[in-house]
């Protein structure tokens, strides 16, 4: 069974799957770390915030993490995580990565509770 670290904020050193609700429906969003392309920062993320079901967002996050060789971390303040996907755990040691100002697109989260 796969294990995924649950974090409170997106990581700038991992692919982040963020789960929340939008209009009363469970939704997911995927954000990858920024990188420099021709001197510009580029953020890898889902096409439209809250447009993916949690299952589709999880599949996209896993694929991106596998493609980039980065770990996958999960922000899930509402407990939407499906145990079929694997085990969520909280690290007691150093975090995979901290929140980054390059992840400002997550400002649409209202107090970490729902997608807007």
Order of alpha helices (4+ residues) and beta strands (2+ residues): beta-beta-beta-beta-alpha-beta-beta
